[in-house]
Amino acid sequence: MTHLHPAGIKPGRTSCAVSRYRPPAGPRRSGSHRRGFVQNGVISITVTMRILHGRFVQRFPHFLWNNTAGMNGSAPTRLVDPLEDPLPGVGTYEDFNTIDWVREKSKDRDRHREIANKSRQSTWALLRSISDAFSGWLLMLLVGLKTGAIAGGIDIAAHWLTDMKEGVCLIGFWFNHEHCCWTSNETTFQERDRCPQWQSWAELITGTSEGAFAYIVNYLMYLFWALLFAFLAVSLVRAFAPYACGSGIPEIKTILSGFIIRGYLGKWTLIIKTITLVLAVSSGLSLGKEGPLVHVACCCANILCHRFAKYRKNEAKRREVLSAAAAVGVSVAFGAPIGGVLFSLEEVSYYFPLKTLWRSFFAALVAAFTLRSINPFGNSRLVLFYVEFHAPWHLVELGPFILLGIFGGLWGAMFIKANIYWCKIRKSTCLGRYPVTEVLVVTALTGLLAYPNSYTRMSGPELISELFNDCSLLDSSQLCGYSPVTGVGNTLGDRPAGPGLYTALWQLALALVFKMLITVITFGMKVPSGLFIPSMAVGAIAGRLLGVGMEQLAYYHHDWVIFKGWCSPGADCITPGLYAMVGAAACLGGVTRMTVSLVVIMFELTGGLEYIVPLMAATMTSKWVADAFGREGIYEAHIRLNGYPFLEPKEEFEHNSLAVDVMRPRRADPSLAVLTQDGMTVGEVEALVESTDYSGFPVVVSAESQRLVGFVLRRDLLISIDNARKRQEGVVSASQVVFTDHAPSLPADAPPPLRLRGIVDLSPFTVTDHTPMDITVDIFRKLGLRQCLVTHNGRLLGIITKKDILKHMAQIANRDPDSILFN
């Protein structure tokens, strides 16, 4: 009997219908060319078997569907081949694992090529092709509409519940303070927020709003509502959606880099995060809703992706949609569509092709239009703290702006280190086991200290709006408490500070210290918590204080050299609100290390092109100063704290190590667990899988040669074996597992082999053992690899995973390599 050559048919003895298959050259990873071989080659084999039954059975018994069935004439039992019959679950990923970007993109190219080929055959196929091309834009439209509507509801509900801590509207409890007094004819200019329709809790309970007892009643009711909102928020998160806590941006960045976190973008997370975000913001905690809105937008996008097969079945395509959704979240948070697109590109996205840029812009536009149509603040603006400045800035003011940048960088670096230190304490002590108690204690502390100071009692957006405000003749704010001076028009020139302004400055100084300290322990609790608004509030307070100082300096010393020629007596030279805006950008940049997107967001907030240079100067100074203390922003620091396998694109690898220094197994480790292409049984493969916890296994020609054939994922291997046991008769533990095109010669009484060629990646990425690690790291970053095989003269030596690289980088940086928790 003639036997097959191990890699195909014996040379010189090929059959008329059977020939050795050679895949085309090049790094193709998809199975399309293999499918063509199966459809043409296997069908022709079947026809030949039926014609040349006797001789073919003798020479090639292993090509029969089932030897016994073929001999007795009964219905043949067909071998299950994943190439012919794609199994459900094959090609998917387990939780807390990284996707294979190259394989996903290859699958999408195959799908697109198949649709394009069919579109030339019939009108119906052409319509399906057009529908497939349009589905991405339709999905972006739905994401923008849904996110804009949810953001509008969050804004309205948060404003209403925030005002409920101080009182209630008698004509309708669903009205907030401002809306309640809109229709009143009894408001005065000095007390425009007071009207008979709105009553404080002291007025409802005691009948008066004056006196110490009324103050205590209002104080207690403020604490009661704050604690109630915080308790409901943390309880809902803990009971229904643990993933709804925090900002969400660190996890979004990790997911966009290819990591799988099941349920993080699910419907329950969306529902609970939307409700608890309103409650957390309304409780008065030092947090914002802007970061969590990015998480909400990504939840909307992920849920809607399941309506479209193109995005439901491809993890890489879905991440393109999530990148656009991140832009939508910032668009509705700040009313800045262009800034949102740049934020997604600069801060969160890992893979951002040009097509995603266009779709992000479209989705951000739709979301901003939707929010504008809802008009949640009743002022035709998308945000509560939209301002417009009219006075120009002078070159001399770049000095104070750079000082604000230095302050923002120092604050950002200090905040990151302090917050990470506090989060480590939370994780390593009993504090982390009692999240409800922690939230209630921090809420009570915040309420007790915040209520006496009007600038800490008001919500974050209201505080920023107050600090950004440019004083005019019609303003009755304490920050506009200057001594009376005759002005021209609706604006006032620089003038001496009055008692009201001095009081406001003291309160702002106390508010600055309070915000800086309380935000450190608030961010990271088990409630939805954003960092944009608290960081901006800290910077805006510092900027306003500096701005007022510069204004008074210009008023009293206008004859100094720095003020001569551009600041005459009585002129409006200095705009304190502009300093507040620059300070807000500097502090937010110091914490997040955003640059371009932050400047554009702040520009869209103010509507003034002429203030871009001060913003750029402060933002870049802030980043330089903060980078001097550490290159990580707050989100990267939390990614590292949580042990996510995120390979930071901005971090440079400067060590001169080689691939052999990082690969596994090391010299003292056991040998690498591999599969042979045709020398193992089902039982041996299952025993190997059960004895290890690896995510995949290299396939080699034999244990002796160690010549690389391909790579197979653990999940695909288990699913294929399980399905073969159910669907293919005769598959037992003694059945041979074959990863080649042709099964080897088997005895007549042997059980049928299990062909698993279809699940093998025949072109895994490989590097040689002497490849520098900086090149290897770049390959992982730019291709999104999850593993790379190391060879020497074609022989397999080891494997490098993303986790191995992260551990190596942690060792170089003198960090604990075991802090990388996931694969």
QUIZIDA-V517930 format. One record per pair of residues at least 6 apart in sequence whose C-alpha atoms are under 6 Angstrom apart, sorted by the first residue. I is the first residue (numbers start at 1). GAP is how many residues later the second one is. D is the distance in whole Angstrom. If there is no record, write none. Layout:
BEGIN
<<I	GAP	D> <I	GAP	D>>
END
This chain:
BEGIN
<<4	6	5> <8	12	6> <29	734	6> <30	76	6> <65	12	6> <65	13	5> <65	14	6> <66	11	6> <69	7	5> <81	674	6> <82	676	5> <83	675	5> <90	626	5> <95	165	6> <95	166	6> <95	167	6> <96	164	5> <96	165	5> <97	162	6> <97	163	5> <97	726	6> <98	160	5> <98	161	4> <98	162	6> <99	159	5> <101	683	5> <104	212	6> <118	7	6> <119	6	5> <119	7	4> <140	223	5> <141	222	6> <143	158	6> <144	219	5> <144	222	5> <144	223	4> <145	222	6> <147	150	6> <148	219	4> <148	222	5> <148	223	5> <152	219	6> <152	224	6> <154	124	6> <156	220	5> <158	120	5> <158	124	6> <160	16	5> <161	121	6> <162	120	5> <163	13	6> <165	57	5> <165	60	6> <166	34	6> <167	32	6> <167	33	4> <167	34	5> <168	30	6> <168	31	6> <169	28	6> <169	29	5> <170	27	5> <181	14	6> <187	8	5> <201	17	6> <202	7	6> <202	12	5> <202	15	6> <202	16	6> <203	6	5> <223	224	6> <226	57	4> <229	50	5> <229	54	5> <230	50	6> <230	53	6> <233	43	5> <233	46	6> <234	293	5> <241	28	5> <243	21	6> <244	25	5> <244	29	5> <245	281	5> <245	282	4> <245	283	4> <246	278	5> <246	281	6> <246	282	5> <246	283	5> <247	44	5> <247	45	5> <247	281	6> <247	282	5> <247	283	5> <248	44	6> <248	47	5> <250	385	5> <250	389	6> <253	95	5> <254	392	6> <256	63	6> <256	94	6> <257	93	5> <265	34	4> <270	26	6> <270	29	6> <277	251	5> <286	233	6> <286	248	6> <287	242	5> <287	243	5> <287	244	6> <287	247	6> <288	241	6> <288	242	4> <288	243	6> <288	245	5> <289	241	5> <290	43	5> <290	240	6> <291	239	5> <292	238	6> <293	36	5> <294	32	5> <294	35	4> <297	28	5> <297	32	5> <298	24	5> <298	27	5> <305	6	5> <305	7	6> <306	6	5> <311	6	6> <311	7	5> <323	26	6> <324	36	4> <326	18	6> <327	13	4> <327	14	5> <327	17	5> <328	36	5> <330	10	5> <331	6	4> <331	9	5> <331	33	6> <332	36	6> <334	49	6> <335	47	5> <335	48	6> <336	265	6> <336	268	6> <337	27	5> <337	28	6> <339	258	5> <339	261	5> <339	262	5> <342	255	5> <343	254	5> <372	10	6> <385	80	4> <386	219	5> <387	219	5> <388	218	5> <401	217	6> <402	216	5> <404	179	5> <405	181	5> <405	213	4> <405	216	5> <405	217	4> <406	216	5> <408	178	5> <408	179	4> <408	182	5> <408	214	5> <409	181	4> <409	213	4> <409	216	5> <409	217	4> <410	216	6> <412	178	4> <412	179	4> <413	213	5> <416	218	6> <419	101	5> <426	6	5> <450	6	5> <450	7	5> <451	6	5> <456	55	6> <464	73	6> <468	109	4> <468	112	6> <469	108	5> <470	107	5> <471	9	6> <472	18	6> <472	19	5> <473	17	6> <478	22	5> <478	23	6> <478	26	6> <479	22	5> <479	25	6> <481	17	5> <481	19	5> <481	20	5> <482	14	6> <482	15	4> <482	16	4> <483	13	6> <483	14	6> <483	15	5> <493	77	5> <493	78	5> <493	79	4> <494	61	6> <494	76	6> <494	78	5> <512	26	6> <535	52	6> <535	53	5> <536	48	4> <536	52	6> <539	44	4> <539	45	4> <539	48	5> <540	40	4> <540	41	6> <540	43	5> <540	44	5> <543	36	5> <543	37	4> <543	40	5> <544	32	5> <544	35	6> <544	36	5> <547	29	4> <547	32	5> <548	28	6> <551	23	5> <567	6	6> <582	33	6> <586	32	5> <586	33	5> <586	36	6> <589	30	6> <590	32	5> <590	33	6> <590	36	6> <591	42	6> <591	43	6> <592	41	5> <592	42	6> <593	30	6> <593	40	6> <599	16	6> <643	176	5> <643	177	4> <643	178	5> <653	121	6> <657	116	6> <658	112	6> <658	113	6> <658	114	4> <658	115	5> <659	110	5> <659	112	5> <659	114	5> <660	109	5> <663	135	6> <663	136	5> <663	137	5> <664	134	5> <664	135	5> <665	7	6> <665	133	6> <674	23	6> <674	24	5> <674	25	6> <675	24	5> <676	23	5> <676	24	5> <676	25	6> <676	26	5> <677	23	6> <677	24	5> <677	61	6> <677	62	5> <678	60	5> <680	56	6> <680	57	6> <681	53	5> <681	54	5> <681	55	4> <681	56	5> <682	51	5> <682	53	6> <682	55	6> <683	50	4> <695	19	5> <696	16	6> <696	17	4> <696	18	5> <697	14	6> <697	15	6> <698	12	6> <698	13	4> <699	10	5> <699	11	5> <699	12	5> <700	6	5> <700	7	5> <700	8	4> <700	9	5> <701	6	5> <706	89	5> <706	90	6> <707	88	5> <708	88	6> <710	51	5> <710	52	4> <710	54	6> <711	49	6> <711	50	5> <712	48	5> <725	6	6> <730	21	6> <735	16	5> <735	18	5> <736	17	5> <737	16	6> <737	17	5> <738	16	6> <738	17	5> <738	18	6> <739	17	5> <739	18	4> <740	17	6> <765	23	5> <766	22	5> <766	23	5> <766	24	6> <767	23	5> <768	22	5> <768	23	5> <768	24	6> <769	21	6> <769	22	6> <786	15	6> <786	16	6> <787	13	6> <787	14	4> <788	11	6> <788	12	5> <789	10	4> <790	7	6> <790	8	5> <790	9	6> <791	6	5> <803	20	6> <807	10	5> <810	7	5> <811	6	6>>
END
